[in-house]
Amino acid sequence: MLTTVLIFIIILGLLVFVHEFGHFIVAKKSGMRVLEFGFGFPPRLIGFQKVGGKWRVIIGHHNTTPAAEAAATPPILGGDETIYSINAIPLGGFVKIWGENNEHEGDPQSFINKPFGKRFATLVAGVVMNVILTWVLISIGFMVGMPTAIDDTSTLPQAARFTDRQPAIIEILPNSPAEKAGLLPGDAILQINGQSFSSVEQIRDYIRANAGKVFEFKVKRAGEEVPISVQSSETFAQGEGPTGIALAEVGKLSFPWYAGLWEGARATYTQLGNIIGGLYHLFTSKLGLQSLGGPVKIAQITGQVADMGFIYLLQFTAFLSLNLAILNILPFPALDGGRVLFLIIEKLRGVRNNPKIEQAFNAAGFALLILLMILVTIKDVRGF
């Protein structure tokens, strides 16, 4: 359990750091004053700030409140250098930009005084960085060897290498005998009841012919051989099978580095379309909260994926990064996409938005997001 939580925090930290670094670096390059680049949410534990060419350590908020620091000109701790902080709640991060709430119109370093293009680039930079991270992680996976199900190797690009081909589980139905027994997607099937099989068809035929019996699986998981007993069902729905597993020939698909970068880009583009399609289905269906998963559910899945091996964890991290990018660009108040929407409205109107109205929308949006997270977390905890 402790290992799962640690892995989850590391992955979340990486995704948030990359996202916020995008905002940070573009804001800096655009000439904006960045007050703080923080990992985790306040209260601040410790911070570092370079003033006059020397680094100083800041414990807490230096006898001030975060609001006082943000309102001071120049920043209350001296100089105009960014505070790099580590905060108490390790489930996010933030970049505090001078004038980000449309204030300080008289300061040329304020966010509000920068041209439309620089503000737009700053707001979308976090999303872009998460997409880039997805591409990098998937590309690394293809260079190392990505677990892939392939029926016809003749369709592979010339530079591709497909090795270690063997029957494996690619999907497990919820509440099926296989799930209850502890089988996992990604498990490679070595033997069943002491017998070896050379093809997926042989395994399917054997399991169906012995429906209702106990199957002693020997699977390969994260480099280790794991024995698992599965009590199969005598009766089952069409297309489900006695154990509730879906099988495919799975191997390691790898490319030279130059081809791996291209294949990583193609896979990122494909996954992007799949996630957008899934979101569209979510919003147009009546699935509701049942289809959503919060931090608790993601942490649970992280533990399961970690058990499958590093390369699967790499894939999962890439998938989360792309999801974070898409969710953040949705035109909802408090999200990056919501702020971009307000910026576009301002551009079309030709006059600045009322900051009080914009802040009220963002505050309401943030409150709704927190409420949604609480409800989803309660659902996930009850599901254990």
Secondary structure, 3 states (H helix, E strand, C coil): CHHHHHHHHHHHHHHHHHHHHHHHHHHHHCCCCEEEEEEEEEEEEEEEEEECCEEEEEECCCCCCHHHHHHCCCCCCCCCCCEEEEEEEEEEEEEEECCCCCCCCCCCCCHHHCCHHHHHHHHHHHHHHHHHHHHHHHHHHHHHCEEEECCCHHHCCCCCEEEEEEEEEEEECCCCHHHHHCCCCCCEEEEECCECCCCHHHHHHHHHHCCCCEEEEEEEECCEEEEEEEECCCCCCCCCCCCCEEEEEEEEEECCHHHHHHHHHHHHHHHHHHHHHHHHHHHHCCCHHHHCCCHHHHHHHHHHHHHHCHHHHHHHHHHHHHHHHHHHCCCCCCCHHHHHHHHHHHHHHCCCCCHHHHHHHHHHHHHHHHHHHHHHHHHHHHCC
